Amino acid sequence: MRVAVTGLGVVSAIGNDKESFWESLVYGRHGFRELSLVDTSVLSFTTGAEVTGLDLDAGFDEGSREALDRFARFWLLAAREAVADSGLGFELLTDAAVVTGSSLGGQTSQDELFRQLYREGRRRLSPFAVPRSMANAAASQLSMEMAIEGPALTLSTACASAAHALGLAYWMISRGMIERAIAGGSEAPFSLGHLKAWDSLRVMAPDLCRPFSKGRKGIILGEGGGALVLESLELALERRARVHAELVGFGMSSDAFHITKPSARGAARAMRGALDDAGIDPDLVGYVNAHGTGTQLNDVTETRAIREVFGAHADRLLVSSTKSMHGHALGASGALEAVATVLALERGVVPPTANYLERDPDCPLDFVPNEARHLIVPHALSSSFAFGGLNAVLAFARWDG
């Protein structure tokens, strides 16, 4: 069964809806600024991609505000936009699936609870401590809010979480298990305890994220959420829905190599898996939305993997990392990047790799430096490669119907 993407929703540091998100991507505008959510005086870095200009209390009643962590609200806002964009009424979502991905779940709430417990010595904590911390809180809340009675679940595979969620939802529809799904992910990583953990890895960039560029200095964390409405193409056409693109393949693999170091072999295996699942010849792919974290090791390894999969065609590929603008949103990255990939196919514009300085001889591909490229491509990949060696790659096709 063919699978259509009929709805898109975004909350991010570069836009709190899909149109403002896309405008920032096209013009290469990043969302990196001094962190305001935490005291950075004890950190070696001060920059992040925070969501701004959004009232996270608006749109939620008092009970929901008490029960929902920041990451869950990001998901709900993105999912609401995606459903509105799809034109689906709640009555058509009763049997749908909700599949979300998050690396951390309610990390912000957990950090605050630990602060209250260990620093302030509180003997009683909020009765909402457990629901605020649950990684599945976002999926569960959406199913209740929209009266969705189909499968609802959350995957946590570090930075590949949302991509795995989208791939699973795609497989469930394409195999005839369900007809519709709302899938994606969200993340809110800006709590002091979590940032101290990242600080210890020594991979944080001090100012800008410059994927694949000579002179890159590491990652910049981001937050937000992305949601896609997926449904069988037959049903989408039957109700005359706008089809943004088709999701045509999904591949995943494990590196079986190292807990933090990436493997070109594992990444290539996942990309080939997506192409094989879609039945696409590699030469028909025109764009790859890369994992592209901006670290020395990831970018070189990913470049090698792309060359291994595409061979001589790699020289004709356009490759970019939108993390250069919305930051590394960990488990939500795959959803934000899937939205970017779908819009690139639909609108015939490939977003750039922003903040690019000069070519790194170890990364010899066309990374669309700093300026978007107008080009209609038939197929695109969106890649997510996670700590633990967990890889997930989505294959999309332009819709010309």
N, C-alpha and C positions, 0 to 999 in steps of 0.2 A: 504494500500500500504506500503510495506517495504521500509525503508529509509537507504541508505548507506552513510557512511562518506568516501569521496573519495579525500579530500584535507585538508591539515593542514598548518597553518602558524602562526608564533609567533614572537613577539618582546618583550623582557623582560630583567630584570636585570641579568639573568643568561644565556642569549643566545638570539641572534637576528635572529635565524632561528630555525626550529623545531629540527634539529639534535644537535646543540649546546645546546639548551634548554634541550633536553632529556639527553644528556651526563651529564650535571650539576645535573639533577634530580637523575640519577642513582648513581652518586658518592657523592651525598649529599652535593654539593657545593652551598653555599648560596651567594646572591648578596648584602649583607648588607655592607654599607660603609658610611663614612662621606658625608653628603649632600653637593653638590657643586652648586646646582641650586638656593639656597636661603641662606641668611644670618641667621645662626642659633643662633646668639648671644642673641636673645630675646626669644629663645625657651628653654624648659627644656629637649629637646632631640635633638640629632644631626645626628641620623642614619636613613637611608632610603635605599630602593632598587631602585636605579636609573638605567636607561638604559645607558650603556656606549659603546664606540667603534662603534658608529653608526653616520654617517653624515646625519642629518635629512634634510639637504638642497639638498643632492644628490637625483636624481630621481624625482625632482619636478621642474617645470619651474618657472619662476619669478612670474607669476600671482598666481600660486598655493602656493608658499612660502608666498606671501602676504596674501592670503585668508584663509590659513589652520593653525589652532592651533596645538600644539604638539600632543594632543590626536588624532586628525584626521589623522595626518601623521603616527602615530603608527598603526592605523587601516588599512590604505591604504597599508602600507608595509606588514602587516600580511596577508591581503586579496590577495595581488598580489602573495605572496608565496603560499597561499592555492590554488589559481586558477591554478598556474603553476604546483603544485603538483598533481592536479586532472587531468591534461591533457586536460582540456576543452578549446576549442577555444571560442572566444567572440561570434561567430555566434550561439553557443549553449546556450548562457546565455541571449539572448534577452528577453525571457519571465520569467527569474528567479526572485527571490525575494532577496532583501538585507535587512537583519534585524540585527540591531546593538543595543548594550546596553551600556549606559554610565551613571554613577551617576552624574558626574559633567559637562560633555561637555567641553566647552572652558574656564575652570576655570583660567588657566594660563593667557589667553588673557584678561579676565575680570579683574583680579587682576591688571594687568599692566595698563589697561585703567583707573581703579579707582585711581591708583597711579598718573598717569598723570593728571587726573582731580582734585583730592583733594589735592595732595601734591605739584605738580608743577603748578597748576592753569591754565592749558592749556584750551583755549577756543574752540579749534577745535581738534577733535579726528580723527583717521584714518577712511576712508570710509569703511574699511574692518572690523570695530568693530563688526557689527552685524553678518556677516557670520563666523567670527572667533569664536564667542561665542556660536553659535547655536549647540545644542547637536546633531542635525540631520546632521550637516555638513559632517561628515564622511560618512554616508550612501549615502547622496546626491552626494558627490564627486565621490564615487565609481561607482554609477549608471551612471554618466556622462562619467567617464573614460573608462568604459567597455561597454558602450552603452546598459545598462540593462534597459528595459522598464517595467518590472514587478513591483510588490509592493516594495516600499522602505520606511522603517520606523525605528524609534529609540524608545527604551523603557528605562525608567529611574526609576528603583526600587531599588535605593541604591546598596548594595553589591550583589544583585541578578539580576542585570540588564542583564548581558550577558547570564546568565542561562535562564532567561525568554525569551530572544531573540532567543536562540537556541531551546527552547521548542516550541515557537510559529512557528518558521520555520519548525520544525519537524511535528507539527500538520498540517500545511498548505500542506506539501507534502503528509503525510500519509492519509489525507482526500481527496486528489485528486485536491486541489485548484491550485497547481503549481507542476512543476516537479523537479525544482532545486532551491537551495538557497545558498547564502553566508551569514553566520551568525556568530555572536560572539560579541566582544566588545573591547573597549579601554578606557584608563584613563591616565590622566597626573595631579596628585594631588599636585605636588610640587611647590606651590606658597605660599608666606608668609602668606597671609590672611587665606588661607585654613588650613595651618599647625597650625596657632594660634588657630583656632577653635578646632582642634583635641587636641591640648595641654590642652585646658580647660576641656576635658573629663577625663584626668588623666588615660588613658589606654595605653600609649605609652611605649614600652620597651626601656630601655636605650642602649642595645647592640645587643642582639640576640632575635629572636622570637623562643620560645620553646613550640609549641602546645602540650597540654595534659601532659606535663612533670611537675613533682614536681619542684617548683622553678621558674616557668614561671612568666614573669612580664608584659606581654601585647603584643600588636601588633607592627609591623613595616610596615609602608606604602610602597607600591611598585607602579610601573607604567608599562605601556606597552599595548600590544594588542594581541588578539588571534582570529583567524578566522578558521571556518570549512566550507568546501563545502559539502553540503548535496544534495543528489539526489535520485530519486526512484531507488531501487535496480535493477529493471527490465532494466531501461535505462543504469545504470552503467555496468551491465553484457553485455548488447547488444553492448556497445562500448568497451568492454573488459578492463574496468578501473580497477585499483588496488583498492580494498576495504580495508580500514584500520580497519573498524569495522561497526557494525550496531547501529544506534540510535533507540531504541525499545520502549521507554516509557518516559513520562514526567508527573510530578506531581507538584502541587503548592497549597499553602494554605496561610491563614493569621492567625497570632496568636490571633488577637483580644484581646491583653493582655497589651502591654507596648511599648512605642516608642523606647526604647533602650534595655530593658532586653529581652533575648530570652526565648522562651517557648518550653519545650520538647514536649508538646502535638502538637503544631503547626508544629514543625520539623518532628515529627513522621507521622503526617497526610500527609505531602508532600512526604515523602519517600514511604509510603503505596500507595499514588496516583500514583507514578512512577511505582511501582511494579505491581499494578493492571492494569494500562494502557498497560504495556508490557505483562501482563499475565504470570509473572514470580513468581515461588514459592520463598520465601525469602531464602530457603536453597540452591538455585542455585547461589546466589550472593557470590562471593569470595573476592571482594575488594570494599571498600568504600573510595573514595577520599573525605575527610571530609572538612567541612567549616573551622574548626580548626584555630581560630584566635590567640590563645595564651593568651587570657584573662581568668581569673579565672572562671568567670560565664559562658561564652560561652562553654568552653571545658567540664565542668561538665554537663551542660544541654544537649549538643550534645551527650555525652556518654550515658546519660539516654535515650535519644530518640532512639539511635541505639539499645540499649538493649530492649526497648519496642517493636520495630518493629521486631527484629530478634530472640528474646527469647534466648534459649539455643545455637542457631547457632551463636550468637554474639561472643562466645568464640572461634569459628573457623574462624571468619572473620579477614582479614587483613584490617587495617584502617590506613591511613596516611594523613598528612596535608602538601601539597607542599608549602603552605604559609611560611613554615619554611625555604624556599629557595628563592622563587620569591617575597616574601612579600605579604601584603594585597593590591592588586591592585583595591580594591573597585569594581566598576561596571564591570571591566574587569576580575575580579578573576574567574568568572564562565567559561569564555572562555579559560583562561590559564589552568584551572584545567580540563576542558573537553578534551583539547589536551593531557594533561598528562594521563588522564584516558584511552583515546583511544590508546595511545602508549603503556601503560601498558598491555592492553588486546592483542594488536597486537604482542608485543615482548616478552610476558611472563615474565615480570619483574615488580614488584611492587615497586615504589619509596619509599624511607624512609621518616619518620618524622625526619628531621635533628635537631641537637642541643639538642637532648633529654638527660636529665640528669639522672633521675630515676623515677620509677613508682609512680604516684599519686594514693593513695588508692581510691580517688573519681573518678578516670578515669580508671577502670579495664578492658581494652581491649588490644589487640595486635596492637600497633601503629607502628610497623615496625621500631623500634628505630635505627636511624643512618646508617643502612646498608640496601641496597635494597635486596629484596627477589625474587629469581627466582621461579616463580610459574605460571602455566597456569590456568587461571580462566575463566569460561564461561560467567559470567556477572559481571558488576560493576555499582555502583552508583557514581554520582558526585553531591555533595550537596552544595547549597548556601543559607544562611540564613541572611536576611538583617535587618537593623534598620527599625523600623516601623512594624516589625513582618511579613515581606514578604518572603516567602520561595519558592524555586524552586529546584527541584531534577530531574536529567537526568539519565536514565537507558540505558546502552550500552551493547551490546553482542559481543563477540569475533566472528570474521569471519573466518570460516574454509573452505570456499568454494574454 
